[in-house]
Amino acid sequence: MIVISDDKIAGMRVVRTLGLVRGNTIRARHLGKDIMAVLRNMVGGEVSEYTKMMAEAREQALDRMVEEAEELGADAVISTRFATSMLMQGAAELLAYGTAVVVEEE
């Protein structure tokens, strides 16, 4: 499955548009990670616990989006984007979305 942020794939042309596909996940902070984040905030530097958590959330959202595209019979997802929103204190949603398409070589 090709997943890109552009609306065109080099050497390919879209022969059918199947529609919007999306995948999301909601993650909550973890007390242990919060303690480490507070300590890192005091001395500075990257909060690697949160970096890892967000990377995992992005991958899960992408995987769910690709699964939905595959169910529609897509070869690719174009115009892929990410959005985040805070749902409540300490919990956020990460959404991946794009357009499922069928492509063929030019």
C-alpha positions in Angstrom: 0.0 0.0 0.0 1.4 3.4 -1.0 0.6 6.1 1.5 1.7 9.7 0.6 1.0 13.2 1.6 1.0 14.4 -2.0 -2.1 14.2 -4.3 -0.1 12.5 -7.1 2.2 9.5 -7.2 5.1 9.8 -9.6 4.7 7.3 -12.5 1.2 6.4 -11.5 -2.2 7.7 -12.3 -5.4 7.5 -10.3 -8.0 5.5 -12.1 -10.6 5.4 -9.4 -11.3 7.4 -6.2 -12.8 5.3 -3.5 -13.3 8.0 -0.9 -12.1 9.3 2.5 -10.4 6.8 4.8 -9.3 7.4 8.4 -7.8 5.8 11.4 -7.6 7.2 14.9 -6.4 6.4 18.4 -6.9 8.1 21.7 -4.0 8.1 24.1 -3.9 9.1 27.8 -0.8 10.2 29.7 0.8 7.7 32.1 1.7 8.7 35.7 5.2 7.3 35.4 5.8 9.2 32.2 4.4 12.3 33.8 6.9 12.1 36.6 9.8 11.7 34.1 8.5 14.6 32.0 8.5 16.9 35.1 12.0 15.9 35.9 13.2 16.4 32.3 11.4 19.8 32.3 13.5 20.9 35.2 16.8 20.1 33.5 15.8 20.4 29.8 15.9 18.1 26.9 13.6 15.9 24.9 10.8 14.1 26.7 11.5 10.8 25.1 8.7 9.0 26.9 6.1 11.2 25.1 8.0 11.2 21.8 7.8 7.4 21.8 4.1 7.5 22.8 3.2 9.9 20.0 5.2 7.9 17.4 3.3 4.7 18.5 0.0 6.6 18.2 0.8 7.9 14.7 1.7 4.3 13.6 -1.5 2.9 15.0 -3.6 5.6 13.4 -1.9 5.0 10.0 -2.3 1.2 10.3 -6.0 1.7 11.0 -6.4 4.1 8.0 -4.6 1.6 5.7 -6.8 -1.2 6.9 -9.9 0.8 6.0 -8.4 1.6 2.5 -7.6 -2.1 1.9 -11.2 -3.1 2.8 -12.3 -0.7 0.0 -9.9 -2.3 -2.5 -7.5 0.6 -2.6 -3.9 0.4 -3.9 -2.9 3.7 -2.3 -3.9 6.5 0.0 -3.1 10.0 -1.2 -3.3 13.4 0.5 -2.6 11.9 3.8 -2.8 14.2 6.8 -2.7 14.0 10.6 -4.8 15.9 13.1 -4.8 16.0 16.9 -7.3 17.2 19.4 -7.4 17.2 23.2 -10.4 15.3 24.5 -9.9 15.9 28.2 -7.1 16.7 30.5 -4.4 14.2 29.9 -5.9 12.5 26.8 -5.6 13.3 23.1 -6.9 11.9 19.9 -4.5 11.4 16.9 -6.3 11.1 13.5 -4.8 10.0 10.2 -6.9 10.6 7.1 -6.6 10.6 3.3 -8.2 9.6 0.1 -8.3 5.9 -0.9 -7.6 5.4 -4.6 -6.9 2.7 -7.2 -3.8 3.5 -9.3 -2.0 2.1 -12.3 1.3 2.8 -14.0 1.3 5.5 -16.6 
